[in-house]
Amino acid sequence: MFRNYLKTAFRNLSRQKIYTLINIFGLAIGLATCMMIMLYVVHELSYDKFFKDHDRIYRMAVKANISGDFLDVAVTANPMGEALVREYPEVVSRSRIMPSNQAVFFTIDEKSFYTEGLYYVDSTFLDLFSYNILMGDPASVLDEPHSIVLTRDLASKYFFNEDPIGQMIKMNDRINLKVTAVIENPPGNSHFDFSCLVSYSTLLHEWGRELFEDWGSLS
């Protein structure tokens, strides 16, 4: 009986070719749209899920009402993270993250480049966020002031096939940085979009520790 139903259906479809084509085309468009929406949703829900222990990582933010203006931004006072680690045993680590608001000027062996995506981060950053370290000592890559970690693409752009570890980069014609590691590029499904990481202690060294111990300074 089912076979007869199929024969009847195909016979009707063959008699109404235009109607059949319109329906098949509409069905194909609907299925393709559903698949695209599903892929988009899966991608959005996967953000930063590749980090080890991602469910234990939190971002500090500020919500405030300043003279009637509501502020909701992912910044906090510089001493906040250290205070939380000290006062709450549940907080086992922290890292400040300060993206550069503009491109920086790098000089390497008399060759100069403008580079975007520089982040200043604490030495704990690569402990919290499990990026694959391709070159360098994971235990100490951001410990010292004036240390810089390059992504794979940026290391290839600057040094080609040379070993970048230990090489010097001058930033903005003023600050000498030493390459201590190369890490894998951040994937597309991440809130971080950096090309290089500079040790946060570089800021302390250049601008003075007092500024970053002030509860009025933000990062």
C-alpha positions in Angstrom: 0.0 0.0 0.0 2.8 2.4 0.9 4.3 1.7 -2.5 1.1 2.7 -4.2 1.1 6.0 -2.2 4.6 6.7 -3.5 3.6 6.0 -7.1 0.6 8.3 -6.8 2.7 11.1 -5.2 5.4 10.9 -7.9 2.8 10.9 -10.6 1.1 14.0 -9.2 4.5 15.7 -8.8 5.5 14.9 -12.4 2.2 16.4 -13.6 2.8 19.7 -11.7 6.4 20.4 -12.4 6.4 24.1 -11.6 4.6 23.6 -8.3 7.0 20.8 -7.4 10.1 22.9 -8.2 8.8 25.8 -6.1 8.1 23.5 -3.1 11.5 21.7 -3.4 13.3 25.1 -3.7 11.4 26.5 -0.7 12.2 23.3 1.3 15.9 23.6 0.4 16.0 27.3 1.4 14.3 26.5 4.7 16.7 23.7 5.5 19.8 25.7 4.6 18.5 28.6 6.7 17.9 26.3 9.7 21.4 24.9 9.4 23.0 28.3 9.2 21.1 29.5 12.3 22.1 26.3 14.1 25.8 26.7 13.2 25.7 30.3 14.3 24.1 29.5 17.7 26.6 26.6 18.3 29.4 29.0 17.5 28.1 31.7 19.8 27.6 29.2 22.7 31.1 27.8 22.2 32.8 31.1 23.1 35.8 30.6 25.4 34.7 27.0 26.2 38.0 25.7 24.9 39.8 27.0 28.0 40.6 24.4 30.7 38.3 24.9 33.7 36.4 27.6 31.7 33.4 27.2 34.0 35.6 28.5 36.9 36.8 31.6 35.2 35.0 34.9 35.8 35.4 38.4 34.5 35.1 41.4 36.9 32.9 44.3 35.8 31.7 47.6 37.1 28.0 48.6 37.3 27.5 52.1 38.5 25.1 55.0 38.4 27.1 58.2 37.9 25.0 61.3 37.9 22.1 59.5 36.2 24.4 57.8 33.7 24.4 54.0 34.0 27.9 52.4 33.6 28.3 48.7 32.8 31.8 47.9 31.6 34.3 45.1 32.1 36.9 47.1 34.1 37.8 47.2 37.8 40.3 48.8 40.1 43.8 47.6 39.7 44.2 46.3 43.3 40.9 44.4 43.2 42.2 41.0 41.9 45.0 40.8 44.5 42.6 41.8 47.2 40.2 39.1 46.3 42.9 36.4 46.2 44.1 37.6 49.6 40.6 37.8 51.3 38.7 34.9 49.7 40.3 31.4 49.6 37.8 30.5 46.8 39.7 32.8 44.5 42.8 31.0 43.6 44.3 33.3 40.9 43.7 36.4 38.9 45.1 38.4 36.0 44.7 42.0 35.0 44.2 42.5 31.3 44.6 45.9 29.7 44.3 46.1 25.9 46.2 48.9 24.1 43.7 51.3 22.7 45.8 52.0 19.7 48.3 50.4 17.4 51.9 50.3 18.7 55.1 50.9 16.7 57.5 48.0 16.8 61.1 48.2 15.5 63.1 45.0 14.9 66.6 45.3 13.4 65.8 48.6 11.8 62.6 47.3 10.3 59.4 48.9 11.7 55.8 47.7 11.9 52.6 49.1 13.3 50.9 46.3 15.3 47.4 46.1 16.7 46.1 43.8 19.4 48.6 44.3 22.2 47.4 43.3 25.6 49.2 44.0 28.9 48.6 41.0 31.2 49.9 39.6 34.5 52.2 36.7 34.7 49.3 34.5 35.7 47.4 35.0 32.4 48.7 31.9 30.7 48.0 29.8 33.8 44.3 31.0 33.8 43.9 30.8 30.0 45.2 27.6 28.6 46.7 28.7 25.3 49.1 26.3 23.6 52.6 27.6 24.2 54.7 26.7 21.1 58.0 28.1 22.2 59.3 29.3 25.6 59.3 28.3 29.2 55.6 28.2 30.4 56.7 28.7 34.0 58.3 32.1 33.4 57.2 33.7 30.1 55.7 36.8 31.6 57.4 37.0 35.0 59.9 39.8 34.1 59.2 43.4 33.1 59.7 44.1 29.4 58.7 40.5 28.4 56.6 40.0 25.3 54.8 36.9 24.0 54.0 36.7 20.3 51.2 34.7 18.6 52.3 32.3 16.0 51.2 34.5 13.1 53.0 37.6 14.5 56.2 35.6 15.2 56.2 34.4 11.6 55.6 37.9 10.3 58.5 39.4 12.2 61.0 36.6 12.3 60.1 34.3 9.4 62.0 31.0 10.1 64.3 32.5 12.8 64.0 31.5 16.4 62.3 34.5 18.0 63.1 33.6 21.7 65.4 36.1 23.2 65.1 38.6 20.3 64.5 42.2 21.2 61.7 44.5 20.0 61.6 48.2 20.6 58.1 49.6 21.2 57.2 53.1 20.3 60.9 54.0 19.9 61.3 53.9 23.7 60.7 50.6 25.4 62.8 47.5 24.8 60.9 44.2 25.0 62.4 40.7 25.0 60.5 37.9 23.3 60.0 35.1 25.8 57.4 32.8 24.2 55.3 32.1 21.1 51.8 30.9 21.6 49.0 29.6 19.3 46.7 32.2 17.7 43.5 32.9 19.7 40.7 31.0 17.9 37.7 32.9 16.4 35.3 31.9 19.2 37.1 33.8 21.9 36.5 37.2 23.5 40.3 37.8 23.3 41.7 39.0 20.0 45.3 39.8 20.6 48.5 39.5 18.6 50.9 39.8 21.4 51.1 39.9 25.2 53.3 42.2 27.3 54.0 41.6 31.0 51.9 43.9 33.2 55.0 44.6 35.3 56.3 46.6 32.3 53.7 49.2 33.1 54.7 49.2 36.7 58.3 49.7 35.8 57.6 52.5 33.2 54.8 54.4 35.0 55.4 53.7 38.7 53.9 51.1 41.0 51.9 53.8 42.9 49.6 54.3 40.0 48.6 50.7 39.9 48.1 50.4 43.6 45.6 53.2 43.5 42.0 52.0 43.8 41.0 54.8 41.4 43.1 53.3 38.6 41.2 50.8 36.3 42.2 47.9 34.1 
